[in-house]
Amino acid sequence: MKITYMIKMMMPKPLTFENILLKFIYRIEYVLSYLTTPMNQKIIIGILSVPILIKMPLAISMRDL
């Protein structure tokens, strides 16, 4: 049982926008947990997520041209 669970966890997940964004946010939260308070973490993550959320749909729409 443990081996199959470990194999599933080790399998790479598809590179979708959601997975990339979740990894990005998780890593930022991990680093910020050592630096700031939880309220400041949410503010900083919100500020850092804005460029990604603006540029990603633009890149997807440009891909179809």
N, C-alpha and C positions, 0 to 999 in steps of 0.2 A: 504494500500500500504506500509506504513512504517513498519507495523508489519511483513509482509511477507519478506521484505528486511532484517529486523533484525534477523528473524529466519534463513534465508539463511546464513547470516554472522556468526551466532553462531554455525551452523552445522560444525562438524569437517571435515577437508579435509583428503583424504587418505595419508598415510605416504609413499610418494614416495621420491626418492633421490632428485628430483628437489624441492619439497616442503620443505624438511628438509634443503637443502642448502639455499633456499630463506629466510627461517626463521632465519637461522644462520647469513646470510649476513645482513638482516634487523636489527637484534639486535645489531650486531657489529657496523653498521653505526649509530644506535641510540646512543650508548654509546660514540662512537668516535666523534659524532657531538658536544659533550660538551668539548672534550679534544683537538682536533687538527684542522688544516685547511683542506679544501676539498681535496687538492692534497695529503697531508700526509695520509688522510683516504683511498684513493684509493691504495696507496702503501702498507699500513698495511693490508688492506683486501686482496690484491693480495698475500701477503706473507702468511697470515693465511689460504687462500683457497688452497694453493698448497698441503699440507698434505692430505686434504680431497679428492681432485681430484685424488691424486695418490692412496690412500688406498681404496677408494670406489670401483673402478673397480676390484681391486684385491680381495676384499671381495666378490663381486658378482661372479667372476669367480671361486673362491674357493668353493662357496656354491653348485655348480653343481657337484663337485667331489664326 
